[in-house]
Amino acid sequence: MSVEVFVEVCREDAVLPRYANQGDAGMDVYAAEEVIIAPGETVIVPTGLKLAIPDGYEIQVRPRSGLSFKTPIRIPNSPGTIDSGYRDELGIIVNNISDKSLSESIQQPFTLDEKGNRNGTYIIRKGDRVAQIVLQVVPKMVLTKVVSVKDIGVNRGGGFGSTGIKD
């Protein structure tokens, strides 16, 4: 199934998101300009794109697993939600979780091609794949106020983390 999402290119040389492989759930999103991220810093990476998402849908911004595995670069609000009514430029919130005290004393910043989760300043270059986007259906909720939810459905019991980590 395909859903049409309209895209406006608002920065010169912006790269349209695309699926890297047949069957991929997410389209890769590319940086539209160079951004340097120091340890502990959070930035917004511009994509050069504005989207018109159909009503009843959202676009979720998610990290690229290889980037998260090989570098300390993270998408901190994952999944981020782009609502159907948002029409400004798509920006990707990116955080460098490098430990400042362990940052390597290298003059040049690391690129996203870096491996081994090295601590330090990173540079996102124009055209680098920084995240992925996934289109999702979003049904509207209808809230019904009740006195108690205790007897509605099945209560699995317990709170956050109550099921543990092992079977």
C-alpha positions as CSV (number, residue, x, y, z in Angstrom):
1,M,0.0,0.0,0.0
2,S,1.3,3.5,-0.9
3,V,0.2,6.8,0.5
4,E,1.0,10.0,-1.2
5,V,3.0,12.6,0.9
6,F,3.7,15.9,-0.8
7,V,7.3,17.3,-0.4
8,E,8.6,20.8,-1.0
9,V,12.4,21.1,-1.4
10,C,13.2,24.3,0.5
11,R,17.0,24.2,0.4
12,E,19.2,23.9,-2.6
13,D,20.6,20.4,-3.2
14,A,18.4,18.8,-0.5
15,V,18.2,15.1,-1.0
16,L,14.7,13.5,-1.1
17,P,14.3,10.6,1.5
18,R,14.4,7.2,0.0
19,Y,14.2,3.5,0.9
20,A,17.6,1.9,0.8
21,N,16.3,-1.6,0.1
22,Q,13.1,-3.3,-1.0
23,G,11.0,-4.1,2.1
24,D,12.5,-1.3,4.3
25,A,10.0,0.3,6.7
26,G,11.8,3.6,6.9
27,M,13.1,6.1,4.3
28,D,16.6,7.5,5.0
29,V,16.7,11.2,5.7
30,Y,19.7,13.3,4.7
31,A,21.3,16.4,6.2
32,A,20.9,19.5,4.1
33,E,23.8,21.3,5.6
34,E,27.0,20.7,7.7
35,V,26.4,20.6,11.4
36,I,29.1,20.2,14.1
37,I,28.0,18.6,17.4
38,A,30.3,18.8,20.5
39,P,30.0,16.3,23.3
40,G,26.8,16.8,25.3
41,E,25.4,19.1,22.7
42,T,21.9,18.8,21.1
43,V,21.3,20.3,17.6
44,I,18.6,20.3,14.9
45,V,19.9,19.0,11.6
46,P,18.0,20.6,8.7
47,T,16.8,18.4,5.9
48,G,15.8,21.0,3.4
49,L,12.3,19.5,3.1
50,K,8.7,20.5,4.0
51,L,6.1,17.8,4.0
52,A,2.3,17.8,3.6
53,I,1.3,14.6,5.5
54,P,-2.3,13.4,4.9
55,D,-4.8,13.8,7.8
56,G,-5.0,10.6,9.8
57,Y,-1.2,10.0,9.5
58,E,2.0,11.0,11.2
59,I,5.6,10.6,10.2
60,Q,7.8,9.1,12.9
61,V,11.5,10.1,13.0
62,R,13.7,7.2,14.1
63,P,17.4,6.6,14.5
64,R,19.4,4.6,12.0
65,S,20.6,1.5,13.9
66,G,24.1,1.6,12.4
67,L,24.7,5.2,13.4
68,S,23.5,4.4,17.0
69,F,25.7,1.4,17.2
70,K,28.9,2.9,15.8
71,T,28.8,6.4,17.2
72,P,27.6,8.3,20.2
73,I,25.1,10.2,18.0
74,R,21.5,9.7,19.1
75,I,18.0,10.8,18.1
76,P,16.9,11.7,21.7
77,N,13.1,11.9,21.2
78,S,12.7,8.7,19.2
79,P,10.3,8.2,17.8
80,G,9.7,11.8,17.1
81,T,6.3,12.7,15.7
82,I,5.7,14.9,12.7
83,D,2.0,15.8,12.8
84,S,-0.2,16.1,9.6
85,G,-0.6,19.8,10.2
86,Y,3.1,20.6,10.4
87,R,4.3,22.5,7.3
88,D,7.7,23.9,8.4
89,E,11.1,22.4,7.5
90,L,11.7,18.9,8.8
91,G,14.5,19.1,11.3
92,I,16.1,16.1,13.0
93,I,16.9,16.5,16.7
94,V,20.4,15.0,17.2
95,N,22.4,14.6,20.4
96,N,26.1,13.7,20.9
97,I,26.2,11.6,24.1
98,S,30.0,11.6,24.2
99,D,31.4,12.0,27.7
100,K,33.2,15.3,27.7
101,S,35.8,14.0,30.2
102,L,36.6,11.0,27.9
103,S,36.6,12.9,24.6
104,E,39.7,12.2,22.6
105,S,42.0,15.2,22.0
106,I,41.8,15.2,18.2
107,Q,41.7,18.5,16.3
108,Q,39.4,17.3,13.5
109,P,35.9,16.2,14.4
110,F,34.8,12.6,13.8
111,T,32.5,11.9,10.8
112,L,29.4,9.7,10.9
113,D,31.6,7.1,9.2
114,E,33.4,6.6,12.5
115,K,33.2,3.3,14.2
116,G,33.8,2.2,17.8
117,N,31.7,4.9,19.6
118,R,34.6,7.2,20.0
119,N,34.0,10.1,22.3
120,G,34.4,13.6,20.8
121,T,33.1,16.2,18.5
122,Y,31.2,14.9,15.4
123,I,30.5,16.5,12.1
124,I,27.4,15.7,10.1
125,R,28.1,16.5,6.5
126,K,25.7,17.8,3.9
127,G,24.2,14.6,2.3
128,D,24.9,12.3,5.3
129,R,22.0,9.9,6.2
130,V,21.0,11.1,9.7
131,A,17.7,9.3,10.5
132,Q,14.8,7.5,9.0
133,I,11.2,8.3,8.7
134,V,8.2,6.0,8.8
135,L,4.6,6.9,7.8
136,Q,2.1,5.6,10.4
137,V,-1.7,5.6,10.5
138,V,-2.9,7.5,13.6
139,P,-6.5,6.7,14.7
140,K,-8.2,9.4,16.7
141,M,-8.9,8.6,20.4
142,V,-12.2,9.2,22.0
143,L,-11.8,9.5,25.8
144,T,-14.7,8.3,27.9
145,K,-14.5,9.4,31.6
146,V,-15.3,6.7,34.1
147,V,-15.1,6.4,37.9
148,S,-12.5,3.6,37.8
149,V,-10.7,1.6,35.1
150,K,-10.1,-1.3,37.5
151,D,-12.8,-3.5,36.2
152,I,-12.4,-2.7,32.5
153,G,-10.5,-5.3,30.5
154,V,-7.8,-7.3,32.1
155,N,-5.3,-5.8,34.6
156,R,-2.0,-7.5,34.2
157,G,-0.9,-6.1,37.6
158,G,2.3,-4.3,38.4
159,G,3.8,-1.0,37.3
160,F,6.8,0.1,35.3
161,G,9.3,-2.8,35.1
162,S,7.1,-5.2,37.0
163,T,7.6,-8.1,34.5
164,G,11.4,-8.1,34.9
165,I,14.0,-8.9,32.3
166,K,13.9,-12.7,32.1
167,D,11.1,-15.2,31.5
